[in-house]
Structures are given as C-alpha cells and as structure tokens.
Amino acid sequence: METEIPPTAGAIQAPLRPPARRAINAPVSTAPPQIFDRALLAARLDRAWRGGDRPGADFLLRRAAEELAERLALVKRAFALAVDAGASGPHAAAALAARPGGGSTLRLAPTAASAGSGDFSVLVGDIERPPLAAESADLVVSLLALHHVNDLPGALIQIRRALRPDGLFVAALAGGDTLTELRQSLTIAESEVSGGVSPRVAPFADARALGGLLQRAGFALPVVDVDTLVVRYADLLGLMRDLRAFGAANALVERSRKPLRRAVLARAAAIYAERFADADGRLRATFETVWLTGWAPHESQPKPLRPGSATARLADALKRREGDR
C-alpha cells in the first residue's frame, strides 16, 4: 500500500519519476544448431546395409581403415581397450582387432544393421552422446562419422573425457573440398532452372578449423593432415548411386522435401561434364579426408618451453650457419 506524504512548506516538488524498469534477458539457447537429420541418416544407413545392391560403394571407408592400420603400426605402444566410435561400417573395428599388441575392441555402431561382426564387441549408440565412461578407453577411433554430427565440439570433448590419460584419439572426417564438383554443379543448375537454391550437399569443415576444435576439446599434441582422393565416374548418376548406396545422400535439416526435378538434374549433369570431365569424358569427384590425431593429457608428454627459457640466441645460431657455407 502506498502512503502519500505532504510536501514541506516552501519546498519545491520534483516531478514523480516512474519506477525503474529492470531489463529481463530472455533465456539464450545453448543447444547446438541442428544441421543434420540424425534419424534420417540412421534410417538411410540401415537401408543401405540391408540392401547391399552396390558392392564397393564403401570404398572410402575401406581406404580409411587401411590408412588407420598403417598409422597405428607407427605407434609403438599397446592399447588395452580400443573403441571404434560411430563409423558407418565395421571396417575400423576389424582394423583395430588386428592391431599390433593385441587388446580388446569395442565397436560403437550407429545402427544395428551396420554393426557387423568380428573379433570385437558391439554396442549401438550415438556418437553425439557416446555411452562411454570417463577414462575408460586407451584408444578411440572415428572414421568418416564426425562430419555428420550437430555438435562436433561437444562430441570431441566427450571423446577426450572417455580416454585414459595418455590415451590416443584418431579420426578421419570429410574435408571442405569433398564433392566440390557436385556442389557447384547442383547449385548452378538449380539456380538457372528454378530461380533459387536448396542445400543439396552437406557443408564440411576445413583442416585449420578442425585443428582448433581439437585444442578447444583439451587434446594434447594435436596433429592435422589432409588426404585427397579423386575418383572418376562415367556419369553423374553413377556418383549419386554410390552416395545413396553408402547411406550418404542429402540429410540436411534444411533440405528441400521435394524430389529433385529432372530438368535440374539434367542441367547439373551437363554442367558437371562441361567443367569437371577429363579428356576421356569421365567425371572427377573429389573426396578430401582430414585426419585428426590428439592425446589425452598426461604429465609424461612433451611440454613447450616457457617463454624466455632458451639458452641460445637464434641470431647466434644463424650466424654460425652462415659461416659454415
């Protein structure tokens, strides 16, 4: 209840001011943007494995698994528990089961149909929320799966937490130049025929950005390198059939729900042939793979020197080298 106080005689009454308003900030959503339809990805992957009507469409995954085996052979240590996290087929799990030094292998499969079988245990789960206990694994590997998660920084942090101290993480992701020819051809064709563009090919991160994410996730000694493969196809439909057979067709949340018009597809095929064909008429398709390597921090790992702790001057070293010529 308000009480009115009469003014003192001779006093000057100031105009009443409205009560101060406090700004109330609306809650800010911290959820990552939903770029990929994860349920659709899983359904298409299951359909691809149950169909199996295009043998060899998994060539990228087979190649990545071979590269993984070569990389692990250079690491002179044993890993008691290795985890294949989220790959669309059992190729990585098979490579891990055959690794030098032995040890057990767990395959975290995205779907039941893609789990496969072999000398490894299987657990079906989502790599965006890996059901792995803290400091439970010595080695975590992810082949061609992390570029389809909506929260890549969060997934990397959870993988790092699942590693024991001095545990190793190795991943292969599709890089920014992957399917650049297809992306350009579809974009130009749809713009010309329909007067607008719908996202048809997923965006992929570049190597520098991925290296930064490794550091943000808390990995020590991060290393990033890029491997580029150019595959040649007789026509555009052959490439699109391979992508569909591998469960890698368009699963963007913002994708058009309408089927691709024949006029757009025909124009895209013509543009592709005009711009990205070799002399023999076969079409080039670029697949860029970014390899990430990082370690869970441990006190035994090399540390950078503190600034100012050097015992020799670079200028002196350069002078000595110049005098040796």
C-alpha positions as CSV (number, residue, x, y, z in Angstrom):
1,M,0.0,0.0,0.0
2,E,1.3,3.5,-0.9
3,T,1.2,6.4,1.6
4,E,1.1,10.0,0.4
5,I,3.5,12.4,2.3
6,P,2.5,16.1,2.0
7,P,5.3,18.4,0.9
8,T,7.0,20.7,3.4
9,A,6.0,24.3,3.2
10,G,8.2,26.2,0.7
11,A,9.6,23.0,-0.8
12,I,9.7,22.5,-4.5
13,Q,8.0,19.4,-5.6
14,A,10.0,17.4,-8.1
15,P,8.0,15.6,-10.7
16,L,7.4,12.0,-9.8
17,R,9.5,9.5,-11.8
18,P,8.2,6.2,-12.9
19,P,9.7,3.2,-11.1
20,A,12.9,2.0,-12.8
21,R,12.4,-0.9,-15.1
22,R,14.7,-3.8,-14.8
23,A,15.8,-5.4,-18.1
24,I,14.9,-9.1,-18.2
25,N,17.1,-11.0,-20.6
26,A,15.4,-13.8,-22.5
27,P,17.0,-17.1,-21.9
28,V,19.6,-17.9,-24.5
29,S,19.6,-21.3,-26.0
30,T,22.9,-23.2,-25.7
31,A,21.7,-26.1,-27.9
32,P,23.9,-26.6,-31.0
33,P,22.2,-25.8,-34.3
34,Q,20.5,-28.8,-35.9
35,I,22.3,-29.1,-39.3
36,F,21.8,-32.8,-39.9
37,D,18.7,-35.0,-39.5
38,R,20.4,-37.7,-37.5
39,A,17.3,-40.0,-37.5
40,L,17.2,-39.9,-41.3
41,L,20.9,-40.6,-41.5
42,A,20.4,-43.7,-39.4
43,A,17.4,-44.9,-41.4
44,R,19.3,-44.5,-44.7
45,L,22.4,-46.3,-43.3
46,D,20.3,-49.2,-42.2
47,R,18.6,-49.3,-45.6
48,A,22.0,-49.3,-47.3
49,W,23.3,-52.2,-45.3
50,R,20.2,-54.2,-45.7
51,G,20.1,-53.6,-49.4
52,G,23.7,-54.2,-50.3
53,D,22.9,-53.8,-54.0
54,R,26.0,-51.8,-54.9
55,P,29.2,-53.7,-53.8
56,G,32.2,-51.4,-53.5
57,A,30.3,-48.2,-52.6
58,D,32.1,-48.3,-49.2
59,F,35.4,-47.7,-50.9
60,L,36.1,-44.6,-48.8
61,L,35.6,-46.4,-45.5
62,R,37.8,-49.3,-46.7
63,R,40.5,-46.9,-47.7
64,A,40.3,-45.1,-44.4
65,A,40.5,-48.3,-42.5
66,E,43.7,-49.3,-44.4
67,E,45.2,-45.9,-43.7
68,L,44.3,-46.3,-40.0
69,A,46.1,-49.6,-39.7
70,E,49.2,-48.0,-41.2
71,R,49.1,-45.1,-38.8
72,L,48.6,-47.3,-35.8
73,A,51.6,-49.5,-36.9
74,L,53.8,-46.5,-36.4
75,V,52.7,-46.0,-32.7
76,K,55.0,-48.2,-30.6
77,R,52.7,-49.0,-27.8
78,A,49.8,-51.3,-26.9
79,F,46.2,-50.2,-26.3
80,A,44.3,-52.4,-23.8
81,L,40.9,-51.2,-25.0
82,A,40.3,-49.6,-28.4
83,V,36.9,-48.1,-29.5
84,D,35.6,-47.7,-33.0
85,A,33.3,-44.7,-32.5
86,G,30.4,-44.3,-34.9
87,A,31.8,-45.5,-38.3
88,S,29.1,-46.5,-40.7
89,G,30.6,-49.9,-41.1
90,P,32.7,-52.4,-39.2
91,H,35.9,-51.6,-41.2
92,A,37.6,-49.7,-38.4
93,A,36.7,-52.3,-35.7
94,A,38.2,-55.0,-37.9
95,A,41.4,-53.0,-38.3
96,L,41.6,-52.4,-34.5
97,A,41.0,-56.0,-33.7
98,A,44.1,-56.9,-35.8
99,R,46.3,-54.2,-34.3
100,P,49.8,-55.0,-33.1
101,G,50.0,-55.6,-29.4
102,G,46.5,-57.1,-29.1
103,G,43.9,-55.9,-26.7
104,S,40.1,-55.8,-26.8
105,T,38.0,-53.8,-29.2
106,L,34.5,-52.2,-28.8
107,R,32.5,-51.1,-31.8
108,L,30.1,-48.3,-31.1
109,A,27.8,-48.7,-34.1
110,P,25.4,-46.0,-35.2
111,T,22.7,-48.7,-36.1
112,A,22.1,-52.4,-35.6
113,A,22.2,-53.2,-39.3
114,S,25.6,-51.5,-39.7
115,A,27.2,-53.1,-36.6
116,G,28.8,-56.0,-38.5
117,S,30.6,-58.9,-36.7
118,G,34.1,-60.0,-36.0
119,D,36.6,-60.2,-33.2
120,F,35.1,-57.2,-31.4
121,S,32.2,-56.4,-29.1
122,V,29.3,-54.3,-30.3
123,L,27.3,-51.5,-28.7
124,V,24.7,-49.5,-30.6
125,G,24.8,-45.8,-29.7
126,D,25.0,-42.2,-30.9
127,I,28.4,-40.7,-31.3
128,E,27.0,-37.3,-30.4
129,R,26.4,-38.8,-26.9
130,P,28.8,-41.7,-26.7
131,P,27.9,-44.1,-23.9
132,L,31.5,-44.4,-22.7
133,A,32.6,-44.0,-19.1
134,A,35.2,-41.4,-18.2
135,E,38.8,-42.6,-18.6
136,S,37.6,-46.0,-19.8
137,A,39.4,-46.3,-23.2
138,D,43.0,-46.3,-24.3
139,L,42.3,-45.6,-28.0
140,V,39.3,-44.1,-29.7
141,V,39.0,-44.1,-33.4
142,S,36.3,-42.5,-35.6
143,L,36.2,-42.9,-39.3
144,L,34.1,-40.7,-41.6
145,A,31.4,-40.2,-38.9
146,L,32.1,-37.0,-37.0
147,H,31.4,-34.7,-40.0
148,H,27.7,-35.6,-39.7
149,V,27.2,-34.6,-36.0
150,N,25.4,-31.5,-35.0
151,D,27.7,-30.7,-32.0
152,L,31.2,-31.5,-33.1
153,P,32.9,-29.6,-30.2
154,G,30.8,-31.4,-27.7
155,A,31.5,-34.8,-29.3
156,L,35.2,-34.2,-29.2
157,I,35.1,-33.2,-25.5
158,Q,33.2,-36.3,-24.6
159,I,35.7,-38.5,-26.5
160,R,38.6,-36.8,-24.8
161,R,36.9,-37.5,-21.4
162,A,36.4,-41.1,-22.3
163,L,40.2,-41.6,-22.8
164,R,42.5,-42.6,-20.1
165,P,45.4,-40.2,-19.5
166,D,47.9,-40.5,-22.4
167,G,45.2,-42.2,-24.5
168,L,45.1,-41.7,-28.2
169,F,42.4,-40.3,-30.5
170,V,42.4,-40.7,-34.3
171,A,39.7,-39.5,-36.6
172,A,39.0,-39.1,-40.3
173,L,36.4,-36.6,-41.4
174,A,35.3,-35.3,-44.8
175,G,37.1,-32.1,-45.6
176,G,35.9,-28.9,-47.1
177,D,36.7,-29.8,-50.7
178,T,34.7,-33.1,-50.6
179,L,32.3,-33.3,-53.5
180,T,33.0,-29.7,-54.6
181,E,32.2,-30.5,-58.2
182,L,28.8,-31.9,-57.3
183,R,28.0,-29.0,-55.0
184,Q,28.9,-26.4,-57.7
185,S,27.0,-28.2,-60.5
186,L,23.8,-28.6,-58.5
187,T,23.9,-25.1,-57.2
188,I,24.3,-23.5,-60.7
189,A,21.8,-25.9,-62.3
190,E,19.1,-25.3,-59.6
191,S,19.6,-21.5,-59.8
192,E,19.2,-21.5,-63.5
193,V,16.2,-23.8,-63.8
194,S,14.3,-23.0,-60.6
195,G,15.5,-19.5,-59.8
196,G,16.6,-20.5,-56.3
197,V,18.9,-22.9,-54.5
198,S,18.2,-25.6,-51.9
199,P,21.1,-27.1,-49.9
200,R,22.0,-30.4,-51.6
201,V,25.5,-31.2,-50.3
202,A,26.5,-31.0,-46.7
203,P,29.0,-28.3,-45.6
204,F,32.3,-29.7,-44.4
205,A,34.9,-28.1,-42.1
206,D,38.4,-27.2,-43.3
207,A,41.5,-28.6,-41.7
208,R,42.5,-25.4,-39.8
209,A,39.1,-25.2,-38.1
210,L,39.3,-28.8,-37.1
211,G,42.7,-28.4,-35.6
212,G,41.4,-25.6,-33.5
213,L,38.5,-27.7,-32.3
214,L,41.0,-30.4,-31.1
215,Q,42.7,-27.9,-28.9
216,R,39.5,-26.5,-27.6
217,A,38.4,-30.0,-26.6
218,G,41.5,-30.4,-24.5
219,F,43.6,-32.7,-26.6
220,A,47.4,-32.5,-26.3
221,L,49.9,-32.7,-29.1
222,P,47.2,-32.2,-31.9
223,V,48.1,-33.1,-35.4
224,V,46.1,-32.4,-38.6
225,D,46.8,-33.6,-42.1
226,V,44.8,-33.9,-45.3
227,D,44.5,-36.7,-47.9
228,T,42.8,-36.0,-51.2
229,L,41.4,-38.7,-53.4
230,V,39.9,-38.1,-56.9
231,V,37.5,-40.8,-58.2
232,R,36.4,-40.9,-61.8
233,Y,32.8,-41.8,-62.8
234,A,31.2,-42.5,-66.2
235,D,28.4,-40.1,-65.4
236,L,26.8,-38.1,-62.6
237,L,24.2,-40.8,-61.8
238,G,27.0,-43.2,-61.0
239,L,28.3,-40.9,-58.3
240,M,24.9,-40.3,-56.9
241,R,24.1,-44.0,-56.8
242,D,27.3,-44.6,-54.8
243,L,26.4,-41.9,-52.3
244,R,22.9,-43.4,-51.9
245,A,24.3,-46.9,-51.5
246,F,26.7,-45.7,-48.8
247,G,23.9,-44.0,-46.9
248,A,25.4,-40.6,-47.6
249,A,22.6,-38.9,-49.5
250,N,21.4,-35.5,-48.5
251,A,20.3,-35.5,-44.8
252,L,20.4,-31.7,-44.1
253,V,17.6,-30.4,-41.9
254,E,17.1,-27.5,-44.3
255,R,16.9,-29.7,-47.4
256,S,14.0,-29.4,-49.8
257,R,11.4,-32.1,-49.3
258,K,10.6,-32.1,-53.0
259,P,12.2,-34.6,-55.3
260,L,15.0,-33.1,-57.5
261,R,13.4,-32.0,-60.7
262,R,14.5,-33.9,-63.9
263,A,15.3,-30.6,-65.6
264,V,17.6,-29.6,-62.7
265,L,19.4,-33.0,-62.7
266,A,19.9,-32.9,-66.5
267,R,21.3,-29.4,-66.3
268,A,23.6,-30.4,-63.4
269,A,24.9,-33.4,-65.4
270,A,25.6,-31.1,-68.3
271,I,27.5,-28.5,-66.2
272,Y,29.4,-31.3,-64.5
273,A,30.5,-32.7,-67.8
274,E,31.5,-29.3,-69.1
275,R,33.5,-28.2,-66.1
276,F,34.8,-31.4,-64.4
277,A,35.4,-34.0,-67.1
278,D,38.7,-35.4,-68.2
279,A,39.8,-35.8,-71.8
280,D,38.2,-39.2,-72.0
281,G,34.8,-37.9,-70.8
282,R,34.9,-39.4,-67.3
283,L,33.9,-37.1,-64.4
284,R,36.1,-36.2,-61.5
285,A,34.8,-36.4,-57.9
286,T,37.0,-35.1,-55.1
287,F,37.0,-36.7,-51.7
288,E,39.1,-34.8,-49.1
289,T,39.8,-36.6,-45.9
290,V,41.1,-34.6,-42.9
291,W,42.9,-36.8,-40.3
292,L,43.0,-35.7,-36.7
293,T,45.3,-37.0,-34.0
294,G,45.4,-36.0,-30.4
295,W,46.3,-37.4,-27.0
296,A,44.6,-37.2,-23.6
297,P,46.9,-35.0,-21.5
298,H,49.5,-36.7,-19.3
299,E,52.4,-35.4,-17.3
300,S,54.9,-37.6,-19.3
301,Q,54.1,-35.8,-22.6
302,P,56.5,-33.2,-24.0
303,K,55.7,-29.7,-22.9
304,P,56.5,-26.4,-24.7
305,L,59.3,-24.4,-23.1
306,R,58.4,-21.3,-21.1
307,P,59.0,-18.0,-23.0
308,G,62.4,-16.7,-22.2
309,S,63.9,-20.1,-21.1
310,A,66.0,-20.6,-24.2
311,T,69.8,-21.0,-23.6
312,A,70.9,-19.9,-27.0
313,R,70.1,-17.0,-29.3
314,L,68.6,-17.7,-32.7
315,A,70.7,-14.9,-34.2
316,D,73.9,-16.5,-33.0
317,A,72.8,-19.9,-34.4
318,L,72.1,-18.3,-37.8
319,K,75.5,-16.5,-37.8
320,R,77.2,-19.8,-37.2
321,R,75.3,-21.5,-40.0
322,E,76.2,-18.7,-42.4
323,G,79.9,-19.0,-41.5
324,D,79.8,-22.7,-42.4
325,R,78.9,-22.2,-46.0
